[in-house]
């Protein structure tokens, strides 16, 4: 779909950007391509990142893990080649721990007796969304997982296959976080943790320590398998700012984030942070915790790329800030203007990777994203000037 070209490998290009250097061109990255956009790119409906299709296959009794794994790997490889991606993530497990799946309706399934619904990006257990959370029980659960193997064991099978295909050619990352990711993805738990930061801070410390220990073990195992870095998907903020006052971020979150970054770096890997939302108030704290890259830079939440570049661009690699709204609804001229804005603002001097702000996991229109990918291939050469 995109023309080929000579130059550095994607791996070397990404590493140069992570070291805040100028490679031959600006690297290109996308964290999560939606099935709708993926169908246009690949010419068929992908299985990777397509939980609804996987659930339908399971409900129909045609979910064969080895065959699904083959398709997921094939989809991932096709994305890398067609889009000329310089960084690629290891997909999640394609062998979910479920014994019985029955289809209830459009994007709804009964999984082991519990009703689940697919809401845009996440498979929600409908019965748990309004549950009462006992934080002591949750903390004990995570503490019990500290010394066990990572839950997503099957994903290491996928990782090994990607490493065999791409090591040294494309930068491979694995996703693991316990500083905030498991909390923000569970709304009742999120509310309980935010409350207990004031009423029972020691319990919050216990929970986050156990979650981050689990993430450290998963990330270290992935690096041992050949991953080049670990992506910590955290979403510390929302459209108006942080989920908590900055003083609480520094008290509770920053220490466990630093623990993760230190552990991954000691294992020889890069620490990449993904966060949606407005995190202006703690940008320097993220740097101080030891991240190598900040992905997202949520333009829809008011993150100003020029200001982020000024404040932390000399210390970490910046990834993203292309508006997904423009990619979804703008004209091709709008997309070109948006990509050029990011190039001219963040690329000079190195330390920048082009990607959508957040990701395009819910986008349905392919044209804007494909235009961004084309520009990444043909208009991102160094040297660039501010």
N, C-alpha and C positions, 0 to 999 in steps of 0.2 A: 504493500500500500504506500509505503514511503521509500524514497530512493535510498540506496546504500551510500556509503562514504568511507573514506579512510580516516586515520587518526588514531587517537588513543582508544583503548578498550573502555567500555562503560565502567568497569571496575576502577581503572586508573583515573578516569575522568571524575568519578564520584569521590574517590579518595582525595584528589587534588582539591575539590570544592570543600570537602570536610576539613581539610587543612588550611582553608581560606586562601587558596591559591587559584590562579587562572589556568585552567586546562585549555585544550584546543577549542572547545565550545562549551556553552552552558549545559550541564547535564539535565536530563529530563526524567521526571518521576510522576507516577500516579499511584496512590495508595489503594484505591478501591474503584474499579470500573463497574458500573451497574450492568446487569444483564441486558437491559435495553440498548445501551450504548455498545456493549460488547457484541451483541448480535450484528450490529452494523459493521463493526470493525472486523469480525472474524468470518462473517457470512453464514453463521449458524448460531444457535442458542448455546451460550457457554454454561458449563456446570460449575466452574469456579466462582466463588462468591454468590452462588445462586441457591440459597437455602430453600426457598419455596419449591424449586424443581427437585432438589434432593429429598424434601419431605414427601412430595408427590410420588417419587420413585419408591420411597420406603413404604408408603401407604399402599401402593399397587403391588408390592411384593417383588419389585424388580431392582431393588437397591443391592447391588453386588459390590462390596467395598473395593475389591481389586479393580474392577472395571471402572468404577467411579473415580478411583485414584488415578488410573491411567488417563481418563478424560480431563481431570483437573490439572494434571501435569501438562498435558497437551495444550489446554487452554492457556495456561500460564506462559509456556514457551512461545505460543503463537502471539500473545500480547507483546512479549519482549521483542520478538522479531519484527512484527508489523509496525509497532509504534517506536521502535528503536529506543526502548527504555534502558536507562543506565543503571537503575536500581530496581530490584524486584523483591517483593515480600513472599515469605513462605505462606501458602494458604493454610487455613485452619484444618482441623481433622475432617476427613471425609467418612469416618466411621463412628458417628456419634453414639454415645452410650444410651441407647434406647432399645427396649425389647419389643414394643408394639406401637405402630403408628397407624391411625385411621383418619381419613379425611373427613372433616366436618363441614367444610364449605370453602368459599374462595379465600385462600391464604389462612385457613384455620385447620388445625389438626388436633387429634387426641393422642398425646404422647405418654405412654405408660399411665393412662387413666386421667391425665391432666390436660385441660384444654389450653392450647397455645395459639397465638396469632402472630403473623408477620406484620410488623408495623414499620415499614420503610426500610430500616436497617437492622432491626433486632427481632429475634424470636422471643416473644414474651409469654411467660406462663400467666394466663389470665387470672388465676386464683391467687397469685402472689403479689399482684400489683397494688392491692389495697390491704395487704396483710399487716398485722402488727409485728414489728421486729423486736426480738429480744437480743440486744447487742451483746450481752454476755454469752448467749448461745452461739451467736455468729463468730465471736472472737475465739471461743473454744474450738469451734469447727475448723477455723483456719489454723489455729495452733496445732491441731491434730494432723494437719497436712504437711507440717514443716519438713519432716524427714522422709516423706514419700516421693516417688518419682513424679514429675510434672503430669498434670491431668491429661494434657493433649498429646499423649505418647505417640498416637498415630501420625501426628503432624511431623514428627521427626523422620518418619519414612518418606514423606514428601520432601522434607528438607534435604535428606541424603540424595534424593534423585536430582534436585535442583543444583546441589553442590557438584554432583558428578557432571552435569551438563554445563554449568556456567562459572564454576570457580575460576577466578582470575580474569574472567571476561565481563561479568556483570556483578555489581555489588548486591549481595544477598543479605536480607535482614530477616530477623525473627521477631515476633511481637511478644512482649512480656512486660507487665507492670503490676505493681502492688501498692504504689504510692497513693493512687486515687482511682484508677480505671475500674476496678471491681465495685467501687462505691458508687461512682457517678452513673454507672450503667443500671443501677437498681434504685429506683426512686424512693421507696420506703426506707431502704437502708441509708441512702443519702441524707434524708431528713433526720433520721435518728442519729447519724454520726455528727451532723452539724449541731444538733441540740446538745449532744453529749460532750462536745468540745468545751462547753461551759459547765455542764452538770457533773460530768464524770470524765475528766481529761485522761486519767490513767487508763481507762478502758479503751478509749480511742487510740492511745499509744500502743496498747497490746494488739488491737486489731490490725493497725497499719504495719506494725513490726512483723506480725505473722504473714500478712499479705505480701509484704515486700520480700521477706525471706523466701517465700514460695516463688516469687518472680525472679529473684536472684538465682535460685537453683535452676529454673527453667531456662533463663538466659544463658547461664554458664554452660548448661548442657548443649544448647543450640550452638554456641560458639565452639564448643569442642567438636561438634558435628561438622563444622566448616562454615557457619554463618559469619559474615563480616561485621555485623553490628546487630544491636537490639533496638527495636522501635518500642518506645513506651507510650501507649495510647492512653491519655489521661483526662483530657477535657477539664482542666482546672477552672475554666470560666464559662460564662454564658454571654448572651448578647449585651448585658449591661455591665459586666465586670466579673470578678472572682465569685465563686460560690461562698466564700468566707472573707472576713477582713484580712488584709495582708499580714497582720500580726499573727493570726491563727495559721496562715500558710507557713510562716517562718517557724512557728512553734511545732506544728504537727507534720507538715508535708515535706518541707525542705530537708530535714534530717534523713528521712527514708529514701527520698529521691537521690540524695548524695550517696547513700549506702549502695543503691543500685548502680549508679554511674561508676563509683569506685570499683565495684565488683566486676562489672563488664570490662572496664578498662584494664584491670589487672589480668583479665583473661585474654587480652589482646584485641578486644572489639571496640567499636564505636557505640556511643550512647546517643540515640536519636529520640527526640521528644515530639510527639504530636499532641497538640491541644487546640480544640475549638474554643471559641469565646474570647473575651477581651482579658488579656493577662498583662496589660501595660503596667500594673502596679507592682509586679514581681519579676519583670524581665531580668534585672540584674541578679536577683536571687536564683533564677534558673541557671544563669551562667555560673554563679558561685557554687551551685550544687554539682556542676561538672558536666553538663550536657555538651555534646559536640555539635548538635544541630537542633534547630527549632523548626518544625514543620507545621504548616497551617497558616499562621499569621492572618487570622480571620478577618478579612476585609469587611464582611457583612456585620461583624461585631464592632467595627470601628478601628481595627488595627491599621495604623499608618505605616506602610513599608519603609518610607524614607526615615521616619522617626525610629523605627526598630533598627534599621541599618545604622543610623547615627549612634544609637545607644549601645548596641551589642554586636554590630556587624564585624568588628575587628576581632571578636573573641569566639564567635560561633558561626557555623554555616547556617544560612537562612534558606528555607525551602517553602515556596508557595506564594500566596497572596493573589493569584489570578481568580477573579470572582466567578464562582460557580453559577451565579445568577446570569452573568453575562454569557458564559458558555452555554447555558440552557436557553436563554431567551433573546440574547443580543444578535445583531446582524454580524456577518463575518467581518465587516469593518470595525464593529465594536470590539470583537474578539482580538483583532489585530492591534487595536489601540490599547487594549488591556494588557496584552502580552508585551508590547513595546514599553508600556509604563513600567512593568516589573523589570524588564531587561535594563532599561536606562537607570532605574533607581537602585537596583541591588546587585547587578552583575559586575559593574566596573570594580576592578581590584580583586575579583574572585570571591569565593565563599558564597555562591548562590546556586540553587537548583530550581529549575522551573517546574512548577506543579500548580494544580488547583489549590485555592485556599480551602482548607478542610479536605474534601474529596468530592468525587462525582457519583457517589454511591446511590443517590436517588434521582440522578438525571435521566431523562428519556431521549433527549435530542443529541444526536451524535455529531452533527456538523460543526458545532463550535469547538468541541474537544478535538476533533480531527484537524481543524485548522490550527489549534494550539500545538498539536503534535507536529504538524508540517512546519510551522515556524521554528519549533525547537530544533528541527533537523537542518533547516536551510538558512536561518537568520540569526543564529546565536553564536557566531564565531567571535573568538577573541583575536586581537585586543579590542576592548570596548572603551568608550569614553562616557563619563557622567554627563 
